[in-house]
Amino acid sequence: MLTIYGVYRSRASRVYWMAEELGLEFTSVPVLQARRLDNPLASDAPVNTLSPDFAAVNPMAMIPAIKDGDLVMHESLAITLYLARKHGGSLAGQSVEEDGLLTMWTMWAATEVEIHTIKLVMTYDNEKEDTDEGRATIAVASRSLKRPLAVLEKHLGATDYLVGNRFTAADLNLAEVLRYAQSEQALFSAHPKVDAWIKRCQARPAYIAMQAARSKETV
């Protein structure tokens, strides 16, 4: 049985989405981000990323993490690639070349895109979007995203998805990274193929199921 550690309102959403796509049975262990709590080490604090029990699973004190049999993994983008590869089907690479491309786009999402989109989502999460600091952060992050979005727009000019013209783990990973930027609609309006692509990804039943579970979380 697959065990997923982490709440849906975190990067664990990627893993939950993948589990839904693959139709996997799993156990969910809610683990909150310590930053959400006033005193995460209090004796009555809910399980969080600084809890000793969770540190035994991921000493980096980050969510998500998984246990799959004897295997323990963290790093959300790596977990989704692993699950797709293990369970096969259309979400995984169908050749060595496709495996390479799935990895390439996933690494690109982490190194060229998320470093900017995370600044956007954290600005809104911390309710700083209407401050001078927040507006400056949003402006810089949005400007920094123009080049990668232009690259993606060009790639999607000849295909509906990133690899093999079908939805794969690479699309899931990049769509989740870019979701953090959807507050800035002007970015997507300026890149209509990217906008259509992310809407296709987010129309999938597994994504909708993940978001329905996410909406039920109270914290």
N, C-alpha and C positions, 0 to 999 in steps of 0.2 A: 504494500500500500504506500502510495506517495503521500508524504507529509509536507505541507507548505507552511512555513513560518512567516507571518507578516499580515498586516491588515490590508484591505483592498485600497485604502487611501494612502498608497505608497507605491514604490516601484514593484511591489509584489503584484500589482494589478496585471503586469505583463505575464507573470507566471500563471495567475488564475485564468487569464484569457487563453493562454496556450493550453492549459488543462481542459478548458471548455472546448476548444477547437478539436482536441484529440479525443474527447469523450472519456477522459480518465476519471476514475474514482480517486478521491483524495481526502485526506484529513486536513482541515485548516486549523492552525494554532495561531490565534490572534496575538501578535506582538506589536505593541505600540512603539512609535519613535519616542525616545526619551525626551526629546526637546518639547514634546507636547505636554509634559507633566511638570508640575512645580517641584516635586521632589521624587524623582524616579527611583531612588534607593530607599524610600520609606518602606517600612515593613508591610504596610497595607497597599502599596502601589500595585497597579495591575502589571502583568508581565510586559516588559518593555526591553528595548535594545541594551540597556545596562543591567538587566536582571542577571544574576549569576547563572541561573539555569539556561538562559539563552546564550550567554557567553560560551558555554560548553558546546553549543552548536556552531556559532559564528563568533570567534574571538575578535573580529573587527567591529562587532556591535552595530551591525547594519542589517536591515531587511531588504529583500527576502533572503531566506535560506530554504533548502529542502533536504529531506532525507528520503532516499529511494533505495530501499533495501539497506545495504551496508554503505552506500554512497552518500556522502554529505557534500553539498555544494552551496556556495553563495555566488553573488554577482548575477543579477537578474537576466542580463542579455545572454550570458553563457548558459544559464539554466534553460532558457527557451530553446536555444539551439540544441542542447543536449536532449531535451524531451522530444523535439521534432525528429532528431536523428534516431533516437531509440525506438520510437513508435512508428517511424516510417510514414508512408503516405505522401500526399502531394505537398505537405508543408515542409518536408525535408528536401535536401538536394538529391537529384536523381543521377548525379554523376560526380566525379571528382571536381570537375569544372564548376558545376553548380554549387557544390559544398564550398569551394573557394569564394564564389560570388556572394553566397549567403554570409560568410564570415566577413568579407570585405565591406558589404553594406552595413552590417552590424557594427563593425569597428568604426566605420565612418559616422554612424549615428552617435556613437559614444564620444568620438574625438572631435568631430567637426560641427555637430549639431547640439548635443545635449549640454555642452559647456555654456551655450548661450540660452537655450530654452529653460534650463533650470533656474537661471537668474530671473526670468520672467515669472515663473510660477511661484518662486519664493517671495518675490516682491508682492504679489497678490496675496499669498498665504499670510504674510506678515502685515497686510493691510497698509502698505506703504505706497500704493500706486498713485495716491493724490498728494504725496509729498515731493519736494524738490529732488530729494535723493532718489525716490522711486521713479519719478518721471525720467531722470537722467539715466538710471539703470535700464529702464524699458527702451529708451531711445538707442542706447549703445547696443543692447542685445538685439534689437530689431535690425539695426544697421548691419550688425555682424552676421545675421542670418541671410542676408540678401544673396551673398555669393553661393553658399550651399544650396539655397532654394533654387537659384538659377541653374545650378548643375542638375538638381533633381528634376526641374521642369523640362530641361532638354532631354534627359533620359526618358522621361515619361511621354515624350512626344512620339515615341515609336512603340510603346508597350503600355499595357494597363497596370502592370505590376513590376517589381524590381528585377525578378529573375524568372526566366522561363515563361513569362506572360501568364503567370498564375499566382495566387496568393500563397506566400511562403512565410517561414519564420522571420525572414528579413523584413518583409512588409510589416508584420506584427511589431517587431522591435522598433523600426523607424517610426511607425505610426504612433506608438506610445511615447517615444521621445518628442515627436513633433506636437503631440496633444498639448504639451505644456505651453506651446506658443499660440494656441487657438484663440486666446484672449485678444490677440492682435490680428483682427480680421483683414486689415489692409495688406498684411504680408501674403495672405492666401488669395485675396482678390487680385493681387499683382502676379500671382502664379496659378492660373486657373487649372492647369493639369495636376498640379500638386493638390489643389483644393478638391478636385474631383476624385483623385486617388485616395486621399485620407477619408473622404466621405464613403467611398466604396468599402474601405477597410472597416470603418465604424458602423456600417450597415449590416455587418455579418452577425448572425444570431449569437455566436459565442461572445462577441464583444458586447452585445446588448445584454446578455445574461450576466457578464462580469460587471457591467455598470449598474445593473439592477441590484446585485449583491452589494456593490460599493455604496449605493444610495441608502442602504439600510443601516450602515454603520453610524453610530451616534457620536463618535469622537473623531 
